Amino acid sequence: MNRRKFLQNTVPAAVTMPALLNGFSFTAHGTSGNSLARLFDEVATDTDHVLVLIQLAGGNDGLNMVIPLDVYANYYNARTNVAIPQSQVLRLDGTERSGLHPAMTALQNMYNEGKANVVQSVGYDNPNFSHFRATDIWNSGDTTQNRRQRVKTGWMGRYLESEFPGYPDAYPSAEMPDPLAIQISSVPTLMVQGEIYSMGLSITNPEKVYTFTNPFSDYPLTSAYANKELKFLRVVSEKTKIYSDLIRAAYQRAATMATYPTGSSLADQLRIVARLIKGGLKTRVYTVTIGGFDTHKRQVNASDTTTGFHAQLMKNLSEGIQAFQTDLEMMQIDERVIGMTYSEFGRRIKSNASLGTDHGAAAPLVMFGTHVKKGILGNSPDIPADIQVVNNIPFQYDFRSIYASVLEQWFCVKQPALNNIMLQNYQSLPLIKGGPCGIPDTPDDTNNNANNLILKMWPNPYTVSGTIQFSTTGGHTMIQQIDALGRVIKVLTSREYAAGTYNIDIYNDGLASGAYFIRLQNKSLQKVITVVKMP
Amino acid sequence: MDRREFLTRAMKKRTAIQQNRKRMFAGLNPYAGSWTINEVTHLLKRTMFGAKKADVDYFLTLSPGAAVDELLNNVTVPSPPVRDYGLIEDEFGVMHDDLGVAQGQTWVNDPNTASDPGVRGTINALRVQSLKKWWSGLIINQSRGIQEKMVLFWHHHFSIQESEVENSQMLYRHHNLLRSNALGNFKTLVKEVTIDPAMLIHLNGYLNSRQAPDENYARELQELFTVGIGPDSLYTEDDVIAAARVLTGWRITNNPLGSYFDTNAHDTGAKGFSSFYNNATIAGSTNEDQELDALVNMITDTDEAARFICRKLYKWFVYYEIDEAAETDVIIPMAEILKSNNYEVKPALEVLFKSEHFFDTVNQACYIKTPFDMIVGTLREFNTPFPAYTDYTTGYPLFFSLYQRAAEMQMELFQPPDVSGWPSYYQEPMHYELWVNSNSLPRRADFTNALVDDAVIDVRAFAGYSSNPADPNQLIIDVTALLLRYPLSVNSRNYVKSRFLLNNTTDDTVWTNAWNSNNNTVINNSLRDMFKFLMNLPEFHLC
């Protein structure tokens, strides 16, 4: 094959599939076939729902945000110098098991009013402790270790690209006249990256006026290359101007109604988001960022562990979210918006000597909004009494189960698109109430049902052989073995089961001696127990 | 028009032109055409960051050949980065000094073991920061040569990331390796980079052992650094494994920083390669150079290695499309020159930059500026004064802002997106176009607008470059000849003139009178608005 043919053959599917949709010609990008599949399926889902993602950059200390009251002694023992005193933990309606950081009274009120929830121990199977890589994992939804096999797109990018194939060429359109996603930052993140283009716009000042100018249609050069690039630049600058004008107009159409805390960059960003939504943008996703969570040192003040850097962050987060929710309610658009926090990792269970905590694994996340289902999903993390530096919190919920559930229950994404976007099938978790996508609003008994599941192992500790007994309500059931660092090291079963109780025998599993977790996942239910392997 | 229609149209156009070019294709024959401001700015904007008026005037006095010789041979050896930071606060709020080096002294030979252990991490981070400032300082202070663009090219080529290496001494050592060999021998560079501590960390070479071979570097060495994955690159998976075995045993020492060959970890068996490498066998050895040299020789003996590196240089300096004619008439002969000169880079670059092909109008004005072309090029073209790169008190903070602006526009020094470097030079079909999107374009506009609004650049001095600034027609012709590679049509020039210089009239004397009477308010306001407009034109992004 000659080089030219080769190049033509290896050009990604990007430019090979013209089609006409609602009168707009567009280009389907990508080799995965996602967008092509959608093409013949349906047009973009008709929804006015909005998701606001709050990135807690640096790795949030989840254990001091949601304090496990039911294992408080072990919690305190593991991090005496940074532990929040039990008496000062903010209590949540209907549960004795966990409470919030004392600086989060605003979020406590929202929880008690049924406008916020907590999902415990969110993480993934092979935790990465590098800020860069772990952030990429959360933004892409891909934990693949082999660099070559990883996707280069973001989970939101894949969603938006499947909803709006051909962006940006065929947009703005009558169907989607506004930016697909807006990030309040100076650079777009991987989260909204599509196959080739970013599906999002990043802005820092919504009122900025750009004077991109394309006054002339003449192309004085006879060079094809130069004309091609100039034409491209003119198209980009026209679109950029259109979008910046749209954003400015929307911002100016709406006024802030609630009172936001001052001196908080998160509050400033959320205030912009509320105005843009109220101003009429059909944008589906907004991201905002609050930094400073990399609290290796002095996350608390020695004199009073309820104060310090982390306390200030918790206060800013909690008050920022409440002001935003209030603003949305006063603007009467709260029914359309949910939000959630995420951070690249939690922090180590055991604190360090510098009044701080080092990089860790799973952590709780918070969701908020008029439509989030009240409650705490999952159990307090298992904290060993004889805490070691290496001990990490294993995940109870895969972060992609949260993403998949939001796409399914808030954006009404159906199969097979959902699996295409998420790259595989994930557990559906009960996170949204009111059934906006027509999914039945089941009573919140997930935790109770999970507690009724049988999961035990004998003997425990075990040496060479052992038996794991588990029950399932039927359907897909998985059992994973997780090491002390929070890494899944064995999947003992993962298949469809009929409802019932089953045994799995272990013989000579070749694992080093030490503590492990056995995690049972049965549809939306999950349960984790600690087992010990003896030499 | 949508993108597809636009691409097919452009492609159709190109087919027509290609048929044309078959007859009159400009290959590597020495360029003997006209030597005007057009050709000089083309050469300078591609080989340096921006074309400064003084440089344009200077090179106009030379022949094209002499100009290229000077650009290729003007190489300076800078002094290393220095400590620019003061005391460092530890986790308990106590202040410590960096006991390894004093302020103003270089840290590149200091292992960072003298200071309080609680602040060494911060010291390392501050040193990395000073390294970025220093490099940005060298770029903005570049002399009349290709050196800085070549250093950046090698950083793109042997892409390493600060986030993986996390060691200031290693990053500097790696950078200095690229810098010292930027216009030297490619084989030397490949050999040295292979055993460079930063690269040993970045691609796991330091973990590669006889007992547990790690193929990471051996794979990238072939796929990204030497032969690539074009249609004629036929190395096999077994070649990756064999190369990994050749490279087993290289380890790092921290004090002094270096690498060494641990024969205990080295696989001394014979390594056989595929027919792509002529079924070569590399005999096992415990000599530290023997197998490594044999591997580098074996790889670079292929024609594909020379062609691959020439294609990368071509995309960096000329254009990203390499059609059949360019492959046959430019890449292949250029690769032959590279190979017959034992991979000395300079002779190959020399023939490229002196060629008809390089100056062919089809290759002019089609290069989308990189963030550094945009930032440093613009500042240099306006002759904005900067402190010397060695000035760590007033210079380093300014240099850091250059680094930050470029990072915002998606070109961050020491942090390319991944080991393949910047996608603008390899990602089909967009290439350079990936630099410009609805996110980066506003950042570029913010930057050039701020240069004017904050009077960072002197627009009036720039107008003074015109042979007759009092004549609005001549003024626009002269400033756009320096600023834009893509010329404005007569209609466009008239629009700019009327809107910005003639107060929306067609009367040239409006401007001439203002200029001649030295009416500062009118002159400055008009020029400010005009230059902001010119730098917001899509044409401004082309060079």
Contacts between the chains, C-beta under 8 A, distances in Angstrom:
chain1	res1	chain2	res2	distance
A	1	B	231	5.7
A	2	B	231	7.8
A	2	B	324	6.9
A	3	B	230	7.1
A	3	B	231	5.9
A	3	B	232	7.8
A	3	B	322	7.7
A	3	B	324	6.7
A	3	B	327	5.5
A	4	B	323	6.5
A	4	B	324	5.1
A	6	B	230	7.4
A	6	B	231	4.2
A	7	B	428	7.2
A	10	B	428	6.7
A	11	B	428	5.2
A	11	B	429	5.3
A	12	B	428	6.6
A	12	B	429	7.6
A	14	B	429	6.4
A	15	B	3	7.7
A	15	B	4	5.8
A	15	B	7	5.6
A	15	B	8	8.0
A	15	B	429	6.5
A	18	B	4	5.6
A	25	B	2	5.2
A	25	B	4	7.1
A	25	B	5	7.2
A	26	B	2	6.7
A	27	B	2	6.7
A	27	B	3	5.6
A	27	B	4	4.7
A	130	B	163	7.0
A	131	B	163	7.9
A	132	B	163	4.4
A	147	B	418	7.0
A	147	B	419	7.3
A	166	B	2	7.6
A	168	B	438	7.0
A	169	B	2	4.4
A	169	B	3	3.8
A	169	B	4	7.1
A	170	B	2	5.8
A	186	B	408	5.2
A	186	B	443	6.9
A	187	B	407	8.0
A	187	B	408	5.9
A	187	B	410	7.0
A	187	B	439	6.7
A	188	B	439	4.9
A	196	B	427	7.9
A	196	B	430	6.3
A	197	B	437	6.6
A	198	B	437	6.4
A	198	B	438	7.9
A	198	B	439	6.1
A	200	B	439	7.8
A	201	B	438	5.4
A	201	B	439	6.3
A	202	B	439	4.9
A	203	B	442	7.8
A	208	B	442	7.2
A	208	B	446	7.9
A	210	B	442	5.9
A	210	B	445	5.5
A	210	B	536	7.8
A	211	B	445	7.6
A	211	B	449	8.0
A	211	B	532	7.1
A	211	B	533	7.1
A	211	B	536	5.4
A	212	B	441	7.0
A	212	B	445	6.7
A	212	B	536	5.7
A	212	B	538	7.9
A	213	B	533	6.1
A	213	B	536	5.4
A	213	B	537	6.0
A	214	B	537	7.9
A	214	B	538	6.3
A	215	B	492	7.0
A	215	B	495	5.9
A	216	B	488	7.7
A	216	B	489	6.5
A	216	B	491	6.2
A	216	B	492	4.5
A	216	B	495	7.0
A	218	B	489	4.4
A	218	B	491	6.2
A	218	B	492	6.8
A	220	B	487	5.5
A	220	B	488	7.4
A	220	B	489	4.5
A	221	B	361	7.5
A	221	B	364	8.0
A	221	B	365	6.2
A	221	B	486	6.4
A	221	B	487	7.0
A	222	B	361	7.3
A	223	B	361	5.5
A	223	B	362	4.9
A	223	B	363	7.9
A	223	B	364	6.6
A	223	B	365	6.7
A	223	B	366	6.5
A	224	B	10	6.7
A	224	B	13	4.8
A	224	B	14	4.8
A	224	B	17	5.0
A	224	B	362	6.9
A	225	B	14	7.9
A	225	B	319	5.8
A	225	B	321	7.0
A	225	B	362	5.9
A	225	B	363	7.0
A	225	B	366	3.6
A	226	B	362	7.9
A	226	B	364	6.6
A	226	B	365	4.1
A	226	B	366	4.3
A	226	B	486	5.9
A	226	B	542	6.7
A	227	B	10	7.5
A	227	B	13	7.5
A	228	B	10	4.2
A	228	B	13	7.8
A	228	B	14	7.9
A	228	B	366	7.4
A	229	B	365	7.9
A	229	B	366	5.3
A	229	B	367	7.8
A	229	B	368	5.9
A	229	B	432	7.0
A	229	B	433	7.2
A	229	B	542	5.9
A	230	B	365	8.0
A	230	B	486	5.8
A	230	B	538	5.9
A	230	B	539	6.5
A	230	B	542	6.5
A	231	B	6	6.2
A	231	B	10	7.2
A	232	B	6	7.5
A	232	B	433	5.3
A	232	B	436	7.6
A	233	B	368	7.3
A	233	B	436	6.2
A	233	B	538	3.5
A	233	B	539	7.8
A	233	B	541	5.4
A	233	B	542	7.2
A	234	B	538	4.8
A	235	B	1	7.4
A	235	B	3	7.6
A	235	B	6	7.1
A	236	B	436	5.4
A	236	B	437	6.3
A	236	B	438	6.7
A	236	B	441	5.9
A	236	B	538	7.8
A	237	B	441	6.1
A	237	B	536	8.0
A	237	B	538	5.3
A	239	B	438	6.0
A	240	B	438	4.4
A	240	B	441	4.8
A	240	B	442	6.4
A	243	B	438	5.9
A	244	B	442	6.8
A	296	B	91	7.3
A	297	B	91	3.5
A	297	B	92	7.9
A	298	B	91	6.3
A	298	B	92	7.8
A	298	B	93	7.8
A	354	B	91	4.0
A	354	B	92	7.2
A	355	B	91	7.7
A	356	B	91	7.2
